Amino acid sequence: MPTELYENLQAPKRAVLAAVDTGAYDVEVSLAELRELAKTAGYPVVGEAVQKLQTPVAATFMGSGRLLELKDYMAAVEGELIIFDEELSPAQLRNIEELCDCPILDRTMLILDIFAARAVSGEGKLQVELARLQYQLPRLAGKGVQLSRQGGGGTGGTGARRGAGESKLEVDRRHIRRRIEALKAELEALSRRREQRRVRRKKDGITTVAIVGYTNVGKSTLLNALTEAGVLAEDKLFATLDPTARSLALPDGRTVMLIDTVGLVRRLPHQLVEAFHSTLEEAANADLILSVCDITSPELLEQRAVTERLLEELGVEGTPVITVLNKCDAAAPSAAAEPYRGCVRISAKTGYGLPALLQSIAEALPPARIRCRLCLPYTEGGLLHRLEQQGQIFCREYTAEGVLLEADVEQRDWPLYRDYIKTEV
């Protein structure tokens, strides 16, 4: 069934989850996550079906006999929808629907629907629309088959009917391709503006700290707790999609820009990774990354690995990372052991550990000021005035060469004063 037909499904639909266990990953854990995704989308789950295979069946994903059993199971539990824990090919979607005689969703389609419902900003909506159209384009074949049966009327042969369907199919494809190109152009323009803002922040000496991590680990709650940002924070997957930036005061007097980013899941659809790439680049260009994890999750290590893989894909090298273990107020005593040593423990909900986190951020960032002795010529009155306004002068002495100073110089101003430095303190 074409993707756009699913937009008219009336939730809640009673769903049955289906998966093929090839041993490539832990199916039970993945199905638990799929259940949460279904819950977020508004589909109550009434059952699960798993088949062990060396590889999925090319035509039907599961074996045809297993699918017929699944059809009977659907009737027994009064299921109305099957959600598969993989991205299905167009042929698999069509064949499974014909065998089971009910609507079918796959993992990618489900995540795209959630993103479509959660996007708020104009850029977020454009990114989601692009991802959905890229997913939908190769799946229009089934629509062409249906249209071919409608074409030609009572006169003309099979070729005429097929021609009508193919004609409509090509029109739809051209329309989607044109829309994809238009969306890419709009997002490219937005990406350039975002890059200009990054360059301006660097030029103005603004330090950025990016929050990254798995979905529903408490990133937005942490942003709210540290900055009173007031962004939406719910116990749901992908509660917020749009990046939010707020100023954050550190214990050493510095102010940094704290940026929240979109959450991650296992096997995040590549269409979404591509569409949200400019948003995720906020993390790649940050001066410091907070990798937030849920210490109460049994999949903590896997969640950390997913985050690390994404950062690696974005080319983040050399950027300091602080691992933040959230929800420590609900953690079991065993969480005090390895592999949790060296991480900052907090509870964004209760405020536990937030002062220690702020101190860790301040220590991980390059120093805001550098203590030094310098001699400014009398002709450089502008630099002296700048130092008086933005730095801190501890002592000064007027000499024949110029004004001899001991002062703290802002890191961003260091190139202006480098030629006049006598020694660093």
Disulfide bonds with the S-S distance in Angstrom:
none
